[in-house]
Structure formats: C-alpha cells, structure tokens
Amino acid sequence: MNFRIIDIEKDKDLLIKFRKDTYIHSFGTDEGFDEIGYINRMEERVNKCPSGQLIVEEDNTPIGQIGLGIVDYCGTQIGYINLIYLLSDYRGKGLGKDLITNAENFFRDMNVSEYHLRVSSTNQRAIQLYTNSGMVKLREENKGQPVLRMKKIL
Ligand SMILES: CC(C)(COP(=O)(O)OP(=O)(O)OC[C@H]1O[C@@H](n2cnc3c(N)ncnc32)[C@H](O)[C@@H]1OP(=O)(O)O)[C@@H](O)C(=O)NCCC(=O)NCCS
C-alpha cells in the first residue's frame, strides 16, 4: 500500500465515486450529494494541506482515499479525519487499521494530541474499526442525518 497526494483534475471522477459510495454506506443513499460543491471543498483542502489529502494505492492502482486536516475545536487545534475509504475488494483485510495508523502518524507529525471524526450512527463496520483503534464516542450530532462524533487522545 502506498499513498500519493490527490491531483484534483486527474482524480476528480475517483473522488466523486469514493464519496458517493461512502454516502451509500453511511446513509443508504447518495441522493442530494453535491458533486461540484464537494470538488470545490476538496480543492480547498488540497490547497490548504496537500499532505493530508491522499489516494491510497496498491501496485499503482487506486484502492482508497484518506482525508486529514487540522481544525479549530473550541479554541484548540485538533486533527480531523474527513474521509476513510477502501474499495469493496480491499475491505475486511485489516487495511482500515493501516489507514488509521497512517492518520495518527500524520497528526503526531502535525503536533496535535487529539483527533476527531464523524461517522453515521448506522455505519457499524466503521464504528467498530474506530472503537478498536481506541476512539470513543464524544456525542451525537445531526448534520441532516444522525452522526456520532468520536475522538481519540494521542
Ligand atoms: C470503514 C472501512 C474503512 C473499514 O475498513 P476495513 O479494513 O474494511 O475494516 P474491517 O473489515 O477490518 O472491519 C473493522 C471491524 O469491524 C468489524 N465489522 C465488519 N463488518 C461489520 C458489521 N457489519 N457490523 C459490525 N462490525 C463489523 C470487523 O470484524 C472489524 O472488527 P475486528 O477487527 O474486531 O474483527 C471500509 O470498510 C470502507 O471503506 N467502507 C466504506 C466507506 C466508509 O464507510 N467509510 C467510513 C466513513 S466514516
């Protein structure tokens, strides 16, 4: 498994495909997904923090994506995972755990001691991966859909 920084023009279709599939896994549908708005947000993220916006590859073929950033949370800088994604053929092989390890190394390099993410309350597989990695539920939030905010202190 290797990682490369996202190239918006080159990877646009891949980014949309991965995000739509994540919506389906999270909320059962990709209805209402705003492709243009998402690509614009991704462009901002790549410009702000390229080393956190990565395509995951195996033998130079894209198999997933990871999106990491540093955000302000109640006046403190923390790490934030925007997206963790693996194509279906690459799930259930322990690679999700490797992506979390990569995220935690990134956050340590960025000198933050805590990170958060939000996950759909019904995405049991993702919640199990995060719980196994030592994340705990902080609270329930509603972003149009019920989600859990989870956190880990590094
Ligand atoms: C979420 C994702 C990154 C997890 O990576 P993965 O390597 O496939 O994870 P695993 O298959 O090891 O599953 C993680 C844990 O959940 C368990 N699990 C799998 N399916 C499950 C289910 N339906 N319900 C509960 N637990 C489940 C696994 O047994 C494993 O726990 P274990 O290590 O204690 O046995 C990957 O499945 C994925 O990309 N899913 C689609 C996109 C997505 O939902 N992203 C998360 C958005 S927040």
The ligand as an SDF file (V2000), in Angstrom:
LIG
                    3D

 48 50  0  0  0  0  0  0  0  0999 V2000
  -14.9390    1.5730    7.0060 C   0  0  0  0  0  0  0  0  0  0  0  0
  -13.7460    0.8820    6.3330 C   0  0  0  0  0  0  0  0  0  0  0  0
  -12.6350    1.9240    6.0840 C   0  0  0  0  0  0  0  0  0  0  0  0
  -13.2440   -0.1880    7.3310 C   0  0  0  0  0  0  0  0  0  0  0  0
  -12.0480   -0.7580    6.8550 O   0  0  0  0  0  0  0  0  0  0  0  0
  -11.8810   -2.3670    6.7800 P   0  0  0  0  0  0  0  0  0  0  0  0
  -10.4370   -2.6740    6.6720 O   0  0  0  0  0  0  0  0  0  0  0  0
  -12.7890   -2.8680    5.7310 O   0  0  0  0  0  0  0  0  0  0  0  0
  -12.4010   -2.7810    8.2170 O   0  0  0  0  0  0  0  0  0  0  0  0
  -12.6170   -4.2790    8.7590 P   0  0  0  0  0  0  0  0  0  0  0  0
  -13.2170   -5.1680    7.7330 O   0  0  0  0  0  0  0  0  0  0  0  0
  -11.3460   -4.6970    9.3980 O   0  0  0  0  0  0  0  0  0  0  0  0
  -13.7290   -4.0170    9.8520 O   0  0  0  0  0  0  0  0  0  0  0  0
  -13.4520   -3.2780   11.0140 C   0  0  0  0  0  0  0  0  0  0  0  0
  -14.0690   -4.0240   12.1710 C   0  0  0  0  0  0  0  0  0  0  0  0
  -15.4950   -4.0320   12.0080 O   0  0  0  0  0  0  0  0  0  0  0  0
  -15.9910   -5.3710   12.0740 C   0  0  0  0  0  0  0  0  0  0  0  0
  -17.1320   -5.3990   11.1770 N   0  0  0  0  0  0  0  0  0  0  0  0
  -17.1610   -5.6690    9.8420 C   0  0  0  0  0  0  0  0  0  0  0  0
  -18.4290   -5.5650    9.3790 N   0  0  0  0  0  0  0  0  0  0  0  0
  -19.2100   -5.2350   10.4380 C   0  0  0  0  0  0  0  0  0  0  0  0
  -20.5900   -5.0050   10.6170 C   0  0  0  0  0  0  0  0  0  0  0  0
  -21.4450   -5.0550    9.6060 N   0  0  0  0  0  0  0  0  0  0  0  0
  -21.0400   -4.6820   11.8670 N   0  0  0  0  0  0  0  0  0  0  0  0
  -20.1880   -4.5940   12.9080 C   0  0  0  0  0  0  0  0  0  0  0  0
  -18.8480   -4.8100   12.8100 N   0  0  0  0  0  0  0  0  0  0  0  0
  -18.3770   -5.1150   11.5790 C   0  0  0  0  0  0  0  0  0  0  0  0
  -14.8410   -6.2440   11.6590 C   0  0  0  0  0  0  0  0  0  0  0  0
  -14.9810   -7.5470   12.1830 O   0  0  0  0  0  0  0  0  0  0  0  0
  -13.6600   -5.4870   12.2610 C   0  0  0  0  0  0  0  0  0  0  0  0
  -13.5740   -5.7350   13.6480 O   0  0  0  0  0  0  0  0  0  0  0  0
  -12.4830   -6.8020   14.2120 P   0  0  0  0  0  0  0  0  0  0  0  0
  -11.1370   -6.3080   13.7130 O   0  0  0  0  0  0  0  0  0  0  0  0
  -12.6430   -6.6670   15.7010 O   0  0  0  0  0  0  0  0  0  0  0  0
  -12.8650   -8.1260   13.6750 O   0  0  0  0  0  0  0  0  0  0  0  0
  -14.1250    0.2170    4.9790 C   0  0  0  0  0  0  0  0  0  0  0  0
  -14.9980   -0.8480    5.2460 O   0  0  0  0  0  0  0  0  0  0  0  0
  -14.7690    1.1790    3.9840 C   0  0  0  0  0  0  0  0  0  0  0  0
  -14.0690    1.8290    3.2270 O   0  0  0  0  0  0  0  0  0  0  0  0
  -16.1290    1.2720    3.9840 N   0  0  0  0  0  0  0  0  0  0  0  0
  -16.8570    2.1210    3.0510 C   0  0  0  0  0  0  0  0  0  0  0  0
  -16.6360    3.6150    3.3110 C   0  0  0  0  0  0  0  0  0  0  0  0
  -16.9570    4.0050    4.7320 C   0  0  0  0  0  0  0  0  0  0  0  0
  -17.9790    3.6360    5.2910 O   0  0  0  0  0  0  0  0  0  0  0  0
  -16.0500    4.8130    5.3090 N   0  0  0  0  0  0  0  0  0  0  0  0
  -16.1890    5.3130    6.6670 C   0  0  0  0  0  0  0  0  0  0  0  0
  -16.8780    6.6290    6.6630 C   0  0  0  0  0  0  0  0  0  0  0  0
  -16.9190    7.3540    8.2820 S   0  0  0  0  0  0  0  0  0  0  0  0
  1  2  1  0
  2  3  1  0
  2  4  1  0
  2 36  1  0
  4  5  1  0
  5  6  1  0
  6  7  2  0
  6  8  1  0
  6  9  1  0
  9 10  1  0
 10 11  2  0
 10 12  1  0
 10 13  1  0
 13 14  1  0
 14 15  1  0
 15 16  1  0
 15 30  1  0
 16 17  1  0
 17 18  1  0
 17 28  1  0
 18 19  1  0
 18 27  1  0
 19 20  2  0
 20 21  1  0
 21 22  1  0
 21 27  2  0
 22 23  1  0
 22 24  2  0
 24 25  1  0
 25 26  2  0
 26 27  1  0
 28 29  1  0
 28 30  1  0
 30 31  1  0
 31 32  1  0
 32 33  2  0
 32 34  1  0
 32 35  1  0
 36 37  1  0
 36 38  1  0
 38 39  2  0
 38 40  1  0
 40 41  1  0
 41 42  1  0
 42 43  1  0
 43 44  2  0
 43 45  1  0
 45 46  1  0
 46 47  1  0
 47 48  1  0
M  END
$$$$
